[in-house]
Amino acid sequence: MLGSYVALGGGDRQIRLDVRLQDTRAGETTTLTEAGSERQLFDLVSRVGKRLRRQLGVEEGGNANLRDGDARAALPASPEAARLYSEGVERLRLFDPVGARDLLARAVAAEPGNALSHSALATAWNALGYDAKARDEAKAAFDLAANLPREERLLIEGRYREVTQDWDHAIQTWWKLWSLFPDNLDYGLRLAAVQTDAGRVADALATTAALRTLPAPARDDPRIDLAEAMAAGAGADFKRQQASAARAATRGAAQGAPMMVAQGRLLECRALRNLGQPDAALAACEAGRKLHEQAGDRAGVAEALTHAANVLYDRGDLPGADRLYQQALDTYREIGNRGAEAGALNNIAVVLKSQGDLDRARQLYEQVLAISHEIGSRGGEAYALNNLAGVLLRRGELDEAAKLFEQSLAIRREQQDRGGAAYALDNLGVVLRRKGDLPGARQRHEEALALRREIGQKIGEVASLNNLGAVLLDQGELAAARGDFNAALTLARQTGNKSASAYSLFGLGEVLAREGDAAEARRRHEEALALRTQLGEKGTAAESQLALANVLLDAGDPARAADLARTAAEELGRQGAASDQARALAAGAQAEAARGNLTAAREAIGRAAAIVRGNQGSHDLQSRLSVELAAARLGQSEEPVLRSVAGQAARAGLLDVRLQAELALAQRAAQGKTGDGGAKLAALQKEAQGLGYGAIARKARGG
């Protein structure tokens, strides 16, 4: 089919449309001609279309019954609105959402009742990160679509359900479209995309497999490989993601589709990063960046910079990561993408938090929250609340952190975002653990773990296993804790998550220390410390130094223990992590006393006690009990304090703290040569041995 038009001129601006339909088998050509004024342009097109369908014999056949509305109703009625709409859609295709937004807003103003213009404007607002405006326009389009043909109605509804994150209905809508038009590759691709967004990875992969059964050339379209790569990545199958992304790039190059190649390279970068191949990942990111730059896609360039920065962050090159995040931020600000701007600010804040600059990180997280409010991004708001709460948690402001985590959880549940809800539940569990509510913490972590396993979120599963292991450790279930930490370590290594690996190694070191295997405990903690130092995680590195100090103190190396505890206390104090700083000072005080430096010991325990007294609002039970226990061991408090520590620990289920307090009480009784001192130590040795607490059992028998 081919044709042309002629502007005939005249006062009413007459147009003639000539269409030729050629039957290449029979060699016959049919010419159809219609004329009309510019004001009647769409009537003219409609008449030609009707004659074409009749000529082809599809007026009543094929999918005509599915188009049960007036086809003209989908188009803007005025030529000016149609021009603005067409030019706006073209700007979207040319990666210019700002230009598209302005043109489409004018199209909507020229003809407010046109559903397609509203739907396209929603797409532009969504590309700029303005979620609330995108939702409003998508809703307007949906409400105006009642009289459109069925296909257009479903298209508009599918986009509306996506923008509002109504995943169940979005999946149903795209499934219906694909069922009605099974040869339409675009509908199948959208179905796979929303299935991935909804966390239904297996369904998304099944959809991509079905798309490969289409006739050629559709089955060889590189977009199928890209969809498979996205789904595989969501399911943490990074080998499959890398293979699919590479295949998309290869097919895109063969078909002369550079943007397909660019997207494939960026997905390769993400997969290779998680597979622990940073050099190859950076090379893939750079290849994708160059292609996006050549195409004039500045948002794609910024995305490539962000992925490369993520690789540098994993390597511990925090200054390099920060530099690339800043470049991405500048680009997003220049093109007006407020949603992506918030994401870039969040990434910079993560670097600052890792570097220990909690004040600056908090300021940036507050900016992210403000932008999210401005653009109506509920997902962005939930993310910002979560990260702000993380800073407060680090500083020991547990009650305030819990409030923000609860707000984040409420938004995630409102949006039916199970992955986000799992994240918030895990963080709430961490707060409850530090406050001494171990049953509540365990419940949150188990719920998060179940959600993450249900949606196949393996990276999140690592975090839940680590957090659950920490609660089990506090409760004294050492074998179960070891199992969770080992499972988390295996998954973390499979997914290339070095930070999570360090957490698992830290947890295993704590299990081994309680069991009395000081040599293995030291090895695990040193592995964790090396990883955290490599990653530039100053806060978690300080925690590893503190744990290592406690192991060395029990192993008879108080000088080294004192040095490590002092270094940890200085870093934690610099970050404003008051509760953790107090624990480090208490450990340092015990190490100084063991090496005979009583003046330094008294000074350190005094500082720790002062921090705890001045930080009563944090309700960090574990830190407070640890400091009180250390003070009692150093003779800075009376026996009733030890009894209080033992009682509070017992009520909270903090087994290790309770056993440590009872050991100190029994040792005092034995030193005072009271009649029951020896009996108490013997009973404690037996209990500790039975619970697997070899370190305390050894101390109880005088070893």
C-alpha positions as CSV (number, residue, x, y, z in Angstrom):
1,M,0.0,0.0,0.0
2,L,1.3,3.4,-0.9
3,G,0.0,6.9,-1.5
4,S,0.3,10.6,-1.5
5,Y,-1.7,13.8,-0.9
6,V,-2.0,17.0,-2.7
7,A,-2.9,20.4,-1.2
8,L,-5.3,21.8,-3.7
9,G,-5.5,25.3,-2.2
10,G,-8.5,27.4,-2.3
11,G,-10.3,29.3,0.4
12,D,-11.2,26.2,2.4
13,R,-7.8,24.6,2.0
14,Q,-8.9,21.5,0.0
15,I,-6.8,18.3,0.3
16,R,-6.9,15.3,-2.0
17,L,-5.7,11.9,-0.8
18,D,-4.6,9.2,-3.3
19,V,-4.1,5.6,-2.0
20,R,-2.9,2.7,-4.2
21,L,-3.3,-0.9,-3.2
22,Q,-1.3,-3.4,-5.1
23,D,-1.9,-7.2,-5.2
24,T,1.7,-8.4,-5.8
25,R,0.6,-11.9,-6.7
26,A,-2.0,-11.0,-9.2
27,G,-0.2,-7.8,-10.4
28,E,-3.4,-5.8,-9.9
29,T,-3.5,-2.2,-8.6
30,T,-6.5,-0.4,-7.2
31,T,-6.5,3.4,-6.7
32,L,-8.7,5.1,-4.1
33,T,-9.2,8.8,-4.1
34,E,-11.0,11.1,-1.6
35,A,-11.0,14.9,-1.3
36,G,-12.1,17.2,1.4
37,S,-11.3,20.4,3.3
38,E,-8.6,20.5,6.0
39,R,-11.3,20.7,8.6
40,Q,-12.7,17.4,7.3
41,L,-9.3,15.7,7.4
42,F,-10.3,12.9,9.7
43,D,-13.5,12.2,7.9
44,L,-11.4,11.9,4.7
45,V,-9.1,9.4,6.3
46,S,-12.0,7.5,7.8
47,R,-13.7,7.2,4.3
48,V,-10.5,6.0,2.7
49,G,-9.9,3.5,5.5
50,K,-13.4,2.1,5.1
51,R,-13.0,1.6,1.4
52,L,-9.6,-0.1,2.0
53,R,-11.1,-2.5,4.4
54,R,-13.9,-3.3,2.0
55,Q,-11.4,-3.8,-0.8
56,L,-9.4,-6.2,1.4
57,G,-12.4,-8.1,2.5
58,V,-11.9,-7.4,6.2
59,E,-14.7,-4.9,6.9
60,E,-16.6,-7.6,8.9
61,G,-13.8,-10.2,9.5
62,G,-10.5,-10.4,11.3
63,N,-10.4,-8.4,14.5
64,A,-13.0,-5.9,13.3
65,N,-15.5,-7.2,15.9
66,L,-13.0,-6.2,18.6
67,R,-13.0,-2.6,17.6
68,D,-16.5,-2.0,18.8
69,G,-16.3,1.8,19.0
70,D,-15.8,4.6,16.5
71,A,-12.2,4.6,15.3
72,R,-12.4,8.3,14.8
73,A,-13.2,8.9,18.4
74,A,-9.6,8.0,19.4
75,L,-8.2,10.9,17.3
76,P,-8.2,14.6,18.2
77,A,-11.0,16.3,16.4
78,S,-9.1,19.5,15.4
79,P,-6.0,19.5,13.1
80,E,-4.2,21.7,15.6
81,A,-4.7,19.3,18.5
82,A,-3.7,16.4,16.2
83,R,-0.5,18.2,15.2
84,L,0.4,18.9,18.8
85,Y,-0.4,15.3,19.8
86,S,1.7,13.8,16.9
87,E,4.7,16.1,17.6
88,G,4.5,15.4,21.3
89,V,4.6,11.6,20.7
90,E,7.5,12.2,18.3
91,R,9.4,14.1,21.1
92,L,8.9,11.1,23.4
93,R,10.4,8.8,20.8
94,L,13.4,11.2,20.6
95,F,14.1,11.1,24.4
96,D,12.8,14.6,25.0
97,P,10.1,14.2,27.7
98,V,10.2,17.9,28.5
99,G,9.5,18.9,24.9
100,A,6.9,16.2,24.7
101,R,5.2,17.4,27.9
102,D,4.9,21.0,26.7
103,L,3.4,19.9,23.3
104,L,1.0,17.4,24.8
105,A,-0.1,19.8,27.5
106,R,-1.1,22.2,24.6
107,A,-2.8,19.3,22.9
108,V,-4.9,18.6,26.0
109,A,-5.7,22.3,26.4
110,A,-6.8,22.5,22.7
111,E,-9.0,19.4,23.1
112,P,-9.5,18.4,26.8
113,G,-11.8,15.6,25.8
114,N,-9.3,13.5,23.9
115,A,-8.2,10.4,25.8
116,L,-5.1,9.7,23.7
117,S,-3.6,13.1,24.4
118,H,-4.1,12.7,28.1
119,S,-2.6,9.2,28.0
120,A,0.5,10.4,26.1
121,L,0.9,13.4,28.5
122,A,0.8,10.9,31.4
123,T,3.7,9.0,29.8
124,A,5.7,12.3,29.5
125,W,5.0,13.2,33.2
126,N,6.0,9.7,34.2
127,A,9.3,9.9,32.3
128,L,10.0,13.1,34.2
129,G,9.3,11.4,37.6
130,Y,6.1,13.4,38.3
131,D,4.1,10.5,39.6
132,A,1.0,12.5,40.8
133,K,0.6,14.4,37.6
134,A,1.1,11.2,35.6
135,R,-1.6,9.5,37.7
136,D,-4.0,12.4,37.1
137,E,-3.5,12.4,33.4
138,A,-3.7,8.6,33.1
139,K,-7.0,8.7,35.1
140,A,-8.4,11.4,32.9
141,A,-7.5,9.3,29.8
142,F,-9.1,6.3,31.4
143,D,-12.3,8.2,32.2
144,L,-12.5,9.5,28.6
145,A,-12.0,6.2,26.9
146,A,-15.5,4.7,27.3
147,N,-16.5,5.4,23.7
148,L,-13.2,4.3,22.1
149,P,-12.7,1.1,20.2
150,R,-12.0,-1.8,22.6
151,E,-8.3,-2.0,21.7
152,E,-7.7,1.7,22.4
153,R,-9.7,1.4,25.7
154,L,-7.6,-1.5,26.9
155,L,-4.3,0.3,25.9
156,I,-5.3,3.3,27.9
157,E,-6.4,1.2,30.8
158,G,-3.2,-0.8,30.8
159,R,-1.1,2.4,31.0
160,Y,-3.4,3.7,33.7
161,R,-3.0,0.6,35.8
162,E,0.8,0.7,35.4
163,V,1.1,4.3,36.5
164,T,-1.1,3.7,39.6
165,Q,0.9,0.5,40.3
166,D,-2.3,-1.6,40.3
167,W,-0.3,-4.6,39.2
168,D,-3.1,-7.2,39.3
169,H,-5.3,-5.2,37.0
170,A,-2.4,-4.1,34.9
171,I,-1.4,-7.8,34.3
172,Q,-5.1,-8.7,33.5
173,T,-5.4,-5.8,31.0
174,W,-2.2,-6.5,29.1
175,W,-3.0,-10.3,29.2
176,K,-6.4,-9.5,27.7
177,L,-4.8,-7.4,24.9
178,W,-2.2,-10.0,24.1
179,S,-4.9,-12.7,24.1
180,L,-7.0,-10.7,21.6
181,F,-4.0,-9.9,19.5
182,P,-1.6,-12.8,20.0
183,D,0.6,-11.7,17.1
184,N,1.2,-8.3,18.6
185,L,4.7,-8.4,20.1
186,D,4.3,-5.1,21.9
187,Y,1.4,-6.3,24.0
188,G,3.3,-9.4,25.0
189,L,6.3,-7.3,25.9
190,R,4.2,-5.0,28.1
191,L,2.7,-8.0,29.8
192,A,6.2,-9.3,30.6
193,A,7.3,-5.9,31.9
194,V,4.4,-5.5,34.3
195,Q,4.8,-9.1,35.5
196,T,8.4,-8.3,36.3
197,D,7.4,-5.0,38.1
198,A,4.9,-7.0,40.1
199,G,7.5,-9.4,41.3
200,R,6.1,-12.3,39.3
201,V,9.4,-13.4,37.8
202,A,8.4,-16.9,36.8
203,D,5.3,-15.6,34.9
204,A,7.4,-12.9,33.1
205,L,9.9,-15.5,32.0
206,A,7.0,-17.8,30.8
207,T,5.7,-14.8,28.7
208,T,9.1,-14.2,27.1
209,A,9.3,-17.9,26.3
210,A,5.9,-17.7,24.6
211,L,7.0,-14.7,22.6
212,R,9.8,-16.8,21.1
213,T,7.2,-19.0,19.5
214,L,5.9,-16.2,17.3
215,P,6.7,-16.4,13.6
216,A,9.9,-14.8,12.3
217,P,10.9,-12.0,12.4
218,A,9.0,-11.2,15.6
219,R,10.5,-14.1,17.6
220,D,14.0,-12.7,16.9
221,D,13.2,-9.2,18.2
222,P,16.0,-8.1,20.7
223,R,13.3,-6.6,22.9
224,I,12.3,-10.2,23.9
225,D,15.9,-10.7,25.1
226,L,15.8,-7.4,27.0
227,A,12.5,-8.4,28.7
228,E,14.0,-11.8,29.7
229,A,17.1,-10.0,31.1
230,M,15.0,-7.7,33.2
231,A,13.0,-10.6,34.6
232,A,16.0,-12.8,35.2
233,G,17.7,-9.9,37.1
234,A,14.6,-9.4,39.2
235,G,14.9,-13.0,40.2
236,A,18.7,-12.7,40.9
237,D,19.5,-15.1,38.1
238,F,22.4,-13.0,36.9
239,K,24.0,-15.5,34.6
240,R,20.8,-15.7,32.7
241,Q,20.4,-11.9,32.8
242,Q,23.9,-11.5,31.4
243,A,23.3,-14.1,28.6
244,S,20.0,-12.5,27.6
245,A,21.4,-9.0,27.6
246,A,24.4,-10.0,25.5
247,R,22.0,-11.7,23.0
248,A,19.9,-8.6,22.8
249,A,23.0,-6.5,22.1
250,T,24.1,-8.9,19.4
251,R,20.7,-9.0,17.7
252,G,20.3,-5.3,18.0
253,A,23.7,-4.7,16.2
254,A,22.7,-7.2,13.4
255,Q,19.4,-5.4,12.9
256,G,20.9,-1.9,13.0
257,A,19.1,-0.9,16.2
258,P,21.7,0.9,18.3
259,M,19.3,1.7,21.2
260,M,18.6,-2.0,21.6
261,V,22.4,-2.5,21.8
262,A,22.7,0.3,24.3
263,Q,20.0,-1.2,26.6
264,G,21.5,-4.6,26.3
265,R,24.9,-3.3,27.4
266,L,23.5,-1.6,30.4
267,L,21.7,-4.7,31.5
268,E,24.9,-6.6,30.9
269,C,26.7,-4.1,33.2
270,R,24.2,-4.8,36.0
271,A,24.5,-8.6,35.6
272,L,28.3,-8.6,35.5
273,R,28.4,-6.3,38.5
274,N,26.4,-8.9,40.5
275,L,28.5,-11.7,39.1
276,G,31.6,-10.1,40.6
277,Q,33.2,-9.1,37.3
278,P,33.7,-5.3,37.8
279,D,36.1,-4.7,34.9
280,A,33.7,-6.3,32.4
281,A,30.8,-4.5,34.0
282,L,32.5,-1.1,33.6
283,A,33.3,-1.9,29.9
284,A,29.7,-2.8,29.2
285,C,28.4,0.4,30.9
286,E,30.8,2.6,28.9
287,A,29.7,0.9,25.7
288,G,26.1,1.6,26.6
289,R,26.8,5.2,27.6
290,K,28.5,6.0,24.3
291,L,25.5,4.7,22.3
292,H,23.0,6.6,24.4
293,E,25.2,9.7,23.9
294,Q,25.3,9.2,20.1
295,A,21.5,8.9,20.1
296,G,21.1,12.1,22.1
297,D,19.5,10.2,25.0
298,R,20.8,12.1,28.0
299,A,18.7,10.2,30.4
300,G,20.2,7.0,29.1
301,V,23.7,8.5,29.6
302,A,22.8,9.3,33.2
303,E,21.6,5.8,33.7
304,A,24.8,4.4,32.4
305,L,26.8,6.7,34.7
306,T,24.7,5.5,37.7
307,H,25.3,1.8,36.9
308,A,29.1,2.4,36.6
309,A,29.0,4.3,39.9
310,N,27.4,1.3,41.5
311,V,30.3,-0.9,40.3
312,L,32.8,1.6,41.8
313,Y,30.9,1.7,45.0
314,D,31.2,-2.1,45.3
315,R,34.9,-1.8,44.7
316,G,35.2,0.6,47.6
317,D,36.1,3.5,45.3
318,L,33.7,5.9,47.1
319,P,35.1,9.1,45.6
320,G,34.9,7.7,42.1
321,A,31.3,6.5,42.7
322,D,30.4,10.0,44.1
323,R,31.8,11.7,41.1
324,L,29.7,9.7,38.6
325,Y,26.6,10.0,40.8
326,Q,27.1,13.8,40.7
327,Q,27.4,13.7,36.9
328,A,24.2,11.8,36.7
329,L,22.5,14.3,39.1
330,D,23.6,17.2,37.0
331,T,22.2,15.6,33.9
332,Y,18.8,14.8,35.5
333,R,18.5,18.4,36.7
334,E,19.3,19.7,33.3
335,I,16.6,17.6,31.6
336,G,14.1,18.2,34.3
337,N,13.7,14.6,35.5
338,R,12.8,15.2,39.1
339,G,12.2,11.6,40.0
340,A,15.6,10.6,38.7
341,E,17.1,13.6,40.4
342,A,15.8,12.3,43.7
343,G,17.3,8.9,43.0
344,A,20.7,10.4,42.3
345,L,20.6,12.4,45.5
346,N,19.8,9.2,47.3
347,N,22.8,7.5,45.8
348,I,25.1,10.3,46.9
349,A,23.6,10.1,50.4
350,V,24.4,6.4,50.5
351,V,28.1,7.1,49.8
352,L,28.1,9.8,52.5
353,K,26.6,7.4,55.0
354,S,29.2,4.7,54.1
355,Q,31.9,7.4,54.7
356,G,30.4,8.1,58.1
357,D,29.1,11.6,57.2
358,L,25.6,11.0,58.7
359,D,24.8,14.7,59.0
360,R,25.2,15.4,55.2
361,A,23.5,12.1,54.3
362,R,20.5,13.0,56.5
363,Q,20.3,16.4,54.7
364,L,20.2,14.7,51.3
365,Y,17.7,12.2,52.3
366,E,15.5,15.1,53.5
367,Q,15.9,16.6,50.1
368,V,14.8,13.3,48.5
369,L,11.7,13.3,50.7
370,A,10.8,16.9,49.8
371,I,11.2,16.1,46.0
372,S,9.1,13.0,46.4
373,H,6.3,15.1,48.1
374,E,6.6,17.7,45.4
375,I,6.2,15.2,42.5
376,G,3.7,13.0,44.3
377,S,5.9,9.9,44.3
378,R,4.6,7.7,47.0
379,G,7.3,5.1,46.2
380,G,10.0,7.7,46.4
381,E,8.5,9.0,49.7
382,A,8.6,5.5,51.2
383,Y,12.2,5.0,50.1
384,A,13.3,8.4,51.5
385,L,11.5,7.7,54.8
386,N,13.3,4.3,55.0
387,N,16.7,5.8,54.4
388,L,16.1,8.7,56.8
389,A,15.1,6.1,59.4
390,G,18.4,4.2,58.7
391,V,20.4,7.3,59.7
392,L,18.4,7.7,62.9
393,L,18.9,3.9,63.6
394,R,22.6,4.3,63.1
395,R,22.6,7.2,65.7
396,G,20.6,5.1,68.2
397,E,17.4,7.3,67.9
398,L,15.3,4.1,67.9
399,D,11.9,5.5,68.6
400,E,12.0,8.1,65.8
401,A,13.5,5.5,63.4
402,A,10.7,3.1,64.2
403,K,8.1,5.8,63.4
404,L,9.6,6.5,60.0
405,F,9.9,2.8,59.2
406,E,6.2,2.3,60.1
407,Q,5.3,5.2,57.7
408,S,7.4,3.6,55.0
409,L,5.7,0.2,55.6
410,A,2.2,1.8,55.4
411,I,3.0,3.3,52.0
412,R,4.5,0.1,50.6
413,R,1.4,-1.9,51.7
414,E,-0.9,0.8,50.2
415,Q,0.9,0.4,46.9
416,Q,0.9,-3.4,47.2
417,D,4.7,-3.4,47.0
418,R,5.6,-6.6,48.6
419,G,9.3,-6.2,48.0
420,G,9.3,-2.7,49.6
421,A,7.1,-4.0,52.5
422,A,9.7,-6.7,53.2
423,Y,12.4,-4.1,53.3
424,A,10.5,-2.0,55.8
425,L,9.6,-5.0,57.9
426,D,13.3,-6.1,58.1
427,N,14.3,-2.6,59.2
428,L,11.6,-2.5,61.9
429,G,12.9,-5.8,63.1
430,V,16.4,-4.4,63.5
431,V,14.9,-1.5,65.6
432,L,12.9,-3.9,67.8
433,R,16.0,-6.1,68.3
434,R,18.1,-3.2,69.6
435,K,15.2,-2.2,71.9
436,G,15.2,-5.7,73.4
437,D,11.9,-6.9,71.8
438,L,13.3,-10.1,70.4
439,P,10.0,-11.9,69.7
440,G,8.7,-8.8,67.8
441,A,12.0,-8.5,65.9
442,R,11.9,-12.2,65.0
443,Q,8.3,-12.0,63.8
444,R,9.1,-9.0,61.5
445,H,12.2,-10.8,60.0
446,E,10.3,-14.0,59.4
447,E,7.5,-12.2,57.7
448,A,10.0,-10.3,55.5
449,L,11.8,-13.5,54.6
450,A,8.6,-15.2,53.6
451,L,7.6,-12.3,51.4
452,R,11.0,-12.2,49.7
453,R,11.0,-16.0,49.1
454,E,7.5,-15.7,47.7
455,I,8.4,-13.1,45.1
456,G,11.9,-14.6,44.4
457,Q,13.8,-11.6,45.7
458,K,17.1,-13.4,46.5
459,I,19.2,-10.2,47.3
460,G,16.5,-9.3,49.9
461,E,16.5,-12.8,51.2
462,V,20.1,-12.4,52.1
463,A,19.3,-9.4,54.3
464,S,16.4,-11.2,56.0
465,L,18.5,-14.3,56.7
466,N,21.3,-12.1,58.2
467,N,18.8,-10.2,60.4
468,L,17.0,-13.3,61.5
469,G,20.4,-14.9,62.4
470,A,21.2,-11.9,64.6
471,V,18.0,-12.3,66.5
472,L,18.5,-16.0,66.9
473,L,22.1,-15.3,68.2
474,D,20.7,-12.9,70.8
475,Q,18.2,-15.5,71.9
476,G,20.9,-18.1,72.2
477,E,19.9,-20.4,69.4
478,L,23.4,-20.8,68.1
479,A,22.9,-23.7,65.7
480,A,19.9,-22.0,64.0
481,A,21.8,-18.7,63.9
482,R,24.8,-20.4,62.2
483,G,22.4,-22.0,59.7
484,D,20.9,-18.6,58.7
485,F,24.3,-16.9,58.5
486,N,25.7,-19.7,56.3
487,A,22.7,-19.7,54.0
488,A,22.9,-15.9,53.8
489,L,26.7,-16.1,53.0
490,T,26.1,-18.6,50.2
491,L,23.4,-16.4,48.6
492,A,25.4,-13.2,49.1
493,R,28.3,-14.8,47.2
494,Q,26.1,-16.1,44.5
495,T,24.6,-12.6,44.0
496,G,28.0,-10.8,44.3
497,N,26.8,-8.8,47.4
498,K,30.1,-8.1,49.3
499,S,28.4,-6.0,51.9
500,A,26.0,-8.7,52.8
501,S,28.8,-11.3,52.8
502,A,30.6,-9.2,55.4
503,Y,27.5,-9.1,57.5
504,S,27.2,-12.9,57.3
505,L,30.9,-13.4,58.2
506,F,30.4,-11.0,61.1
507,G,27.5,-13.1,62.4
508,L,29.4,-16.3,62.0
509,G,32.3,-14.8,64.0
510,E,29.9,-13.9,66.8
511,V,28.5,-17.5,66.9
512,L,32.0,-18.9,67.0
513,A,33.0,-16.5,69.8
514,R,30.1,-17.7,72.0
515,E,31.0,-21.3,71.3
516,G,34.5,-20.6,72.5
517,D,36.4,-21.1,69.2
518,A,38.4,-17.9,69.4
519,A,40.7,-18.7,66.5
520,E,37.9,-19.3,64.0
521,A,35.9,-16.3,65.4
522,R,38.9,-14.1,64.9
523,R,39.4,-15.3,61.3
524,R,35.7,-14.6,60.4
525,H,35.8,-11.2,61.9
526,E,39.0,-10.3,60.1
527,E,37.4,-11.4,56.8
528,A,34.4,-9.2,57.5
529,L,36.7,-6.3,58.5
530,A,38.8,-6.6,55.3
531,L,35.6,-6.6,53.1
532,R,34.1,-3.6,54.9
533,T,37.4,-1.7,54.7
534,Q,37.7,-2.5,51.0
535,L,34.1,-1.2,50.5
536,G,34.8,2.0,52.5
537,E,32.1,1.2,55.0
538,K,33.5,3.0,58.0
539,G,30.5,2.4,60.3
540,T,30.3,-1.3,59.8
541,A,34.1,-1.6,59.8
542,A,34.1,0.0,63.3
543,E,31.5,-2.6,64.4
544,S,33.9,-5.4,63.1
545,Q,36.8,-3.8,65.0
546,L,34.7,-3.8,68.2
547,A,33.7,-7.4,67.7
548,L,37.3,-8.4,67.0
549,A,38.4,-6.5,70.1
550,N,36.1,-8.6,72.3
551,V,37.4,-11.8,70.7
552,L,41.1,-10.7,71.3
553,L,40.3,-9.8,74.9
554,D,38.9,-13.2,75.6
555,A,41.9,-14.8,73.8
556,G,44.4,-13.0,76.1
557,D,45.5,-10.1,73.8
558,P,44.3,-7.0,75.8
559,A,46.8,-4.6,74.2
560,R,45.5,-5.3,70.6
561,A,41.9,-5.4,71.9
562,A,42.3,-1.9,73.5
563,D,43.7,-0.4,70.3
564,L,40.9,-1.8,68.2
565,A,38.2,-0.7,70.7
566,R,39.6,2.8,70.8
567,T,39.7,3.1,67.0
568,A,36.1,1.9,66.8
569,A,35.0,4.3,69.5
570,E,36.6,7.2,67.7
571,E,34.9,6.4,64.4
572,L,31.5,5.7,65.9
573,G,31.7,8.9,67.9
574,R,32.6,10.9,64.8
575,Q,29.5,9.5,63.1
576,G,27.3,10.3,66.1
577,A,26.4,6.6,66.7
578,A,26.3,7.2,70.4
579,S,25.0,3.8,71.6
580,D,27.6,1.9,69.6
581,Q,30.3,4.3,70.7
582,A,29.4,3.6,74.3
583,R,29.7,-0.2,73.7
584,A,33.1,0.3,72.1
585,L,34.3,2.5,75.1
586,A,33.1,-0.2,77.5
587,A,35.0,-2.9,75.6
588,G,38.1,-0.7,75.6
589,A,37.8,-0.1,79.3
590,Q,37.8,-3.8,80.0
591,A,40.8,-4.3,77.7
592,E,42.7,-1.4,79.5
593,A,42.0,-3.0,82.9
594,A,43.2,-6.4,81.7
595,R,46.5,-4.8,80.6
596,G,46.8,-3.0,84.0
597,N,46.0,0.5,82.8
598,L,43.3,1.2,85.4
599,T,43.3,5.0,84.9
600,A,42.5,4.6,81.2
601,A,39.9,2.0,82.1
602,R,38.1,4.2,84.5
603,E,38.2,7.1,82.1
604,A,36.7,5.0,79.3
605,I,34.0,3.4,81.3
606,G,33.1,6.8,82.7
607,R,32.6,8.2,79.2
608,A,30.5,5.2,78.2
609,A,28.3,5.6,81.3
610,A,27.9,9.3,80.6
611,I,26.8,8.6,77.0
612,V,24.2,6.0,78.2
613,R,22.8,8.4,80.8
614,G,22.6,11.2,78.2
615,N,21.0,9.0,75.6
616,Q,18.1,7.6,77.6
617,G,15.6,8.4,74.9
618,S,17.2,6.0,72.5
619,H,15.9,2.9,74.4
620,D,18.8,0.8,73.1
621,L,18.6,-1.9,75.7
622,Q,21.5,-4.0,74.5
623,S,24.0,-1.1,74.5
624,R,22.8,0.1,78.0
625,L,23.1,-3.4,79.5
626,S,26.5,-4.0,77.9
627,V,27.8,-0.8,79.5
628,E,26.3,-1.5,82.9
629,L,27.8,-5.0,82.8
630,A,31.2,-3.7,81.9
631,A,31.1,-1.1,84.7
632,A,30.1,-3.8,87.2
633,R,33.0,-6.0,86.1
634,L,35.4,-3.1,86.7
635,G,34.0,-2.6,90.2
636,Q,32.3,0.7,89.2
637,S,28.9,-0.5,90.5
638,E,27.4,-2.7,93.2
639,E,26.0,-6.2,93.0
640,P,22.4,-5.0,92.7
641,V,23.3,-3.5,89.3
642,L,24.5,-6.9,88.1
643,R,21.3,-8.5,89.4
644,S,19.3,-5.9,87.6
645,V,21.2,-6.5,84.3
646,A,20.7,-10.3,84.6
647,G,17.0,-9.8,85.3
648,Q,16.4,-7.4,82.4
649,A,18.4,-9.6,80.1
650,A,16.3,-12.6,81.1
651,R,13.0,-10.9,80.6
652,A,14.2,-9.7,77.1
653,G,15.5,-13.1,76.2
654,L,19.1,-11.8,75.7
655,L,20.8,-15.1,76.7
656,D,24.4,-14.0,76.3
657,V,24.0,-10.9,78.4
658,R,22.1,-12.8,81.1
659,L,24.8,-15.5,81.2
660,Q,27.6,-12.9,81.3
661,A,25.9,-11.1,84.2
662,E,25.3,-14.3,86.1
663,L,29.0,-15.2,85.5
664,A,30.1,-11.9,87.0
665,L,27.8,-12.5,90.0
666,A,29.1,-16.0,90.6
667,Q,32.7,-14.8,90.3
668,R,32.0,-12.1,92.9
669,A,30.5,-14.7,95.2
670,A,33.5,-17.0,94.7
671,Q,36.0,-14.2,95.3
672,G,34.1,-13.3,98.5
673,K,34.4,-16.9,99.5
674,T,30.7,-17.2,100.2
675,G,29.4,-20.7,100.6
676,D,27.5,-20.8,97.3
677,G,30.1,-19.1,95.0
678,G,31.6,-22.4,93.8
679,A,28.2,-24.0,93.4
680,K,26.9,-21.1,91.3
681,L,29.9,-21.3,89.0
682,A,29.5,-25.1,88.6
683,A,25.8,-24.7,87.9
684,L,26.5,-21.9,85.4
685,Q,29.2,-24.0,83.7
686,K,26.8,-26.9,83.2
687,E,24.0,-24.6,81.8
688,A,26.4,-22.8,79.5
689,Q,27.9,-26.0,78.2
690,G,24.5,-27.4,77.5
691,L,23.5,-24.3,75.6
692,G,26.7,-24.4,73.5
693,Y,28.2,-21.4,75.2
694,G,31.8,-22.8,75.4
695,A,33.4,-19.4,76.2
696,I,31.3,-18.8,79.3
697,A,31.5,-22.4,80.4
698,R,35.3,-22.2,80.2
699,K,35.3,-19.0,82.3
700,A,32.9,-20.5,84.8
701,R,35.3,-23.4,85.5
702,G,38.2,-21.0,85.8
703,G,39.8,-21.6,82.4
